[in-house]
Amino acid sequence: MKLSLAITGALALVLAASASAKDIVIHAGTLIDGTGSAARRQVSILIHDDRIQAIQPGFVTPAGAEVIDLSQKTVLPGLIDCHVHILSTWHGGDPIRLAVTTSDYDMLIDGVKDALATLLAGFTSIRDVGGSTTAVVALKKAVNAGSIPGPRMWVAGNPLGPTGGHGDPANGLLPEFGDIPGWRQSLIDSPEEARTTVRRLWRAGVDLIKIMPSGGVMSIGDDPKLQLMEDDEIKAVIETAHSLGMKVAAHAHGKQAIDHTIALGVDSIEHGSYADAESYKLFKQHGTYLVPTMLVGQRVYERAKVHPEQLNPSTAAKALIIGPLLQKNLHDAHAAGVKIAFGTDTFGLSAHGENAQEFAIEVAAGMTPMDAILTATRNAADLIGASADIGSVQPGRYADIIAVSADPLKEVRALEQVEFVMKGGAVVKAGGKPL
């Protein structure tokens, strides 16, 4: 009797699992699979639950599978943006006033909206490289749990840098602001502080670490050309993060900060404005990625020319210099064979959901459309460390799939008009409309 009940229970579990399992086949007119292989015509993508099972030539229809007809579309892997700030939205007006009147809760509410906009634009994965640790980890957890829609997220939490550096929120304000406890979370001024802070971030649930070894553009007063973190501080961050299985991204504009940080083992350089031929040799020697972030550079350059009053006091002058350098740097780095990963630095000067506009800037800088696509698929997945799950349409990967009407290999701006989005086997956009 007990054996019979056990068999009956096991059978019920099997039947329940079968009932919940889902098989889908996508008929793709053209497939750009994100591996670097040439585009294929008329193929079927077989999906079981949230993963891709197989890619077969021709249009096949397995028994019981739901058919999604994209036979007139170009199908690609879900896109990946390796440099966003999903909690940051540009609201216009005085940025200093916004800095002292906007809370982490306000930013989290914006992040919910902007995560959806990013997903609907075809970016099924993002790497967030700077935002309130508690808020961005909470957003990541909510997306993972399916509570709210959004892309897969790898998050850094509060970026780390020295007092007075690019990541110091109190720059240019009254000295008293430097004593606000929440504003000190980003500040490290010794190797000891660096190690402890990295460990605390890991404990809080981040996936990677972001550091600020050089000055920046949007911050007040600091010089993008200068290295503002000491080598021993940079080294302590990288070694501690790597010991915990986390990668490190480095905001670096100046050549010295770029070269030193690469030599110390960083995984990616964000921006890289003043890199030169010697820097590119170091990139290649160490296998370091460049994330060029040209979209925001273009937008802040345009804002500096037309509405400098909407920027922090020193930002307009810096933006007029750095903006054009980013595109030249990408051209030279790509020509030198540096590995490039897609990143927009979206934080509101370009709106969340406009991320794909970076592709046209990449092509204008000398990339082919296929090379540009690979920066947001194969290369981005490799930088994140998730190539077995994202970045390509291959068996075993998540069924993160998008489609466009035009051929992006002929006109890369086609990627700005994504009509179909699937994340993990679930369709979130079809016919150009969210579901």
NORURRA-V475911 format. One record per backbone hydrogen bond with DSSP energy under -0.5 kcal/mol. NH is the residue of the N-H (numbers start at 0). CO is the residue of the C=O. If there is no record, write none. Layout:
# NORURRA-V475911
nh->NH co->CO
nh->NH co->CO
This chain:
# NORURRA-V475911
nh->4 co->0
nh->5 co->1
nh->6 co->2
nh->7 co->3
nh->8 co->4
nh->9 co->5
nh->10 co->6
nh->11 co->7
nh->12 co->8
nh->13 co->9
nh->14 co->10
nh->15 co->11
nh->16 co->12
nh->17 co->13
nh->18 co->14
nh->19 co->15
nh->20 co->16
nh->23 co->46
nh->24 co->65
nh->25 co->44
nh->26 co->24
nh->26 co->67
nh->27 co->25
nh->27 co->42
nh->28 co->26
nh->28 co->69
nh->29 co->72
nh->30 co->39
nh->31 co->29
nh->31 co->74
nh->32 co->30
nh->39 co->30
nh->41 co->28
nh->42 co->27
nh->43 co->55
nh->44 co->25
nh->45 co->43
nh->45 co->53
nh->46 co->23
nh->46 co->44
nh->47 co->50
nh->48 co->21
nh->50 co->47
nh->51 co->396
nh->52 co->45
nh->53 co->45
nh->55 co->43
nh->57 co->41
nh->59 co->57
nh->64 co->61
nh->65 co->22
nh->67 co->24
nh->68 co->66
nh->69 co->26
nh->69 co->67
nh->72 co->69
nh->73 co->403
nh->74 co->29
nh->74 co->72
nh->75 co->401
nh->76 co->31
nh->77 co->399
nh->78 co->121
nh->79 co->375
nh->80 co->124
nh->81 co->79
nh->81 co->341
nh->83 co->126
nh->84 co->345
nh->87 co->84
nh->88 co->86
nh->90 co->88
nh->97 co->93
nh->98 co->94
nh->99 co->95
nh->99 co->96
nh->100 co->96
nh->100 co->97
nh->101 co->97
nh->102 co->100
nh->106 co->102
nh->107 co->103
nh->108 co->104
nh->109 co->105
nh->110 co->106
nh->111 co->107
nh->112 co->108
nh->113 co->109
nh->114 co->110
nh->115 co->111
nh->116 co->112
nh->117 co->113
nh->118 co->114
nh->119 co->115
nh->120 co->116
nh->121 co->118
nh->122 co->117
nh->123 co->78
nh->123 co->121
nh->124 co->78
nh->125 co->151
nh->126 co->80
nh->127 co->125
nh->127 co->153
nh->128 co->83
nh->128 co->126
nh->130 co->156
nh->135 co->131
nh->136 co->132
nh->137 co->133
nh->138 co->134
nh->139 co->135
nh->140 co->136
nh->141 co->137
nh->142 co->138
nh->143 co->139
nh->144 co->140
nh->145 co->141
nh->145 co->142
nh->146 co->141
nh->147 co->141
nh->151 co->123
nh->153 co->125
nh->155 co->127
nh->159 co->209
nh->160 co->185
nh->164 co->161
nh->167 co->164
nh->168 co->166
nh->170 co->167
nh->172 co->169
nh->176 co->173
nh->177 co->174
nh->178 co->175
nh->179 co->176
nh->182 co->179
nh->183 co->179
nh->183 co->180
nh->184 co->181
nh->186 co->183
nh->187 co->160
nh->193 co->189
nh->194 co->190
nh->195 co->191
nh->196 co->192
nh->197 co->193
nh->198 co->194
nh->199 co->195
nh->200 co->196
nh->201 co->197
nh->202 co->198
nh->203 co->199
nh->204 co->200
nh->204 co->201
nh->205 co->200
nh->206 co->154
nh->207 co->154
nh->208 co->246
nh->210 co->248
nh->211 co->159
nh->212 co->250
nh->213 co->250
nh->214 co->222
nh->214 co->225
nh->220 co->218
nh->223 co->221
nh->225 co->222
nh->227 co->212
nh->227 co->225
nh->228 co->212
nh->232 co->229
nh->233 co->229
nh->234 co->230
nh->235 co->231
nh->236 co->232
nh->237 co->233
nh->238 co->234
nh->239 co->235
nh->240 co->236
nh->241 co->237
nh->242 co->238
nh->243 co->239
nh->243 co->240
nh->244 co->241
nh->245 co->240
nh->246 co->206
nh->248 co->208
nh->249 co->267
nh->250 co->210
nh->250 co->248
nh->251 co->249
nh->251 co->269
nh->253 co->223
nh->257 co->253
nh->258 co->254
nh->259 co->255
nh->260 co->256
nh->261 co->257
nh->262 co->258
nh->263 co->259
nh->264 co->261
nh->265 co->260
nh->266 co->247
nh->267 co->247
nh->268 co->288
nh->269 co->249
nh->269 co->267
nh->270 co->290
nh->271 co->251
nh->271 co->269
nh->273 co->252
nh->274 co->271
nh->279 co->275
nh->280 co->276
nh->281 co->277
nh->282 co->278
nh->283 co->279
nh->284 co->280
nh->285 co->281
nh->286 co->282
nh->287 co->282
nh->288 co->266
nh->289 co->338
nh->290 co->268
nh->291 co->289
nh->292 co->342
nh->295 co->343
nh->296 co->292
nh->297 co->293
nh->298 co->294
nh->299 co->295
nh->300 co->296
nh->301 co->297
nh->302 co->298
nh->303 co->299
nh->304 co->300
nh->305 co->301
nh->306 co->302
nh->309 co->306
nh->310 co->307
nh->314 co->311
nh->315 co->311
nh->317 co->313
nh->318 co->314
nh->319 co->315
nh->320 co->316
nh->320 co->317
nh->321 co->317
nh->322 co->318
nh->324 co->320
nh->325 co->321
nh->325 co->322
nh->326 co->322
nh->327 co->323
nh->328 co->324
nh->329 co->325
nh->330 co->326
nh->331 co->327
nh->332 co->328
nh->333 co->329
nh->334 co->330
nh->335 co->331
nh->336 co->332
nh->336 co->333
nh->337 co->332
nh->338 co->287
nh->340 co->289
nh->341 co->374
nh->343 co->82
nh->344 co->82
nh->345 co->82
nh->347 co->349
nh->353 co->350
nh->356 co->353
nh->357 co->354
nh->358 co->355
nh->359 co->355
nh->360 co->356
nh->361 co->357
nh->362 co->358
nh->363 co->359
nh->364 co->360
nh->365 co->362
nh->366 co->361
nh->371 co->367
nh->372 co->368
nh->373 co->369
nh->374 co->370
nh->375 co->371
nh->375 co->372
nh->376 co->373
nh->377 co->33
nh->378 co->373
nh->379 co->373
nh->380 co->376
nh->381 co->377
nh->382 co->378
nh->383 co->379
nh->384 co->380
nh->385 co->380
nh->388 co->385
nh->389 co->385
nh->392 co->32
nh->393 co->391
nh->395 co->51
nh->396 co->393
nh->397 co->388
nh->398 co->49
nh->399 co->397
nh->400 co->398
nh->400 co->421
nh->401 co->75
nh->402 co->419
nh->403 co->73
nh->407 co->405
nh->409 co->406
nh->410 co->406
nh->413 co->410
nh->414 co->411
nh->415 co->412
nh->416 co->413
nh->418 co->402
nh->419 co->402
nh->420 co->428
nh->421 co->400
nh->422 co->425
nh->424 co->398
nh->425 co->422
nh->426 co->424
nh->427 co->420
nh->428 co->420
nh->429 co->432
nh->431 co->418
nh->432 co->429
nh->434 co->427
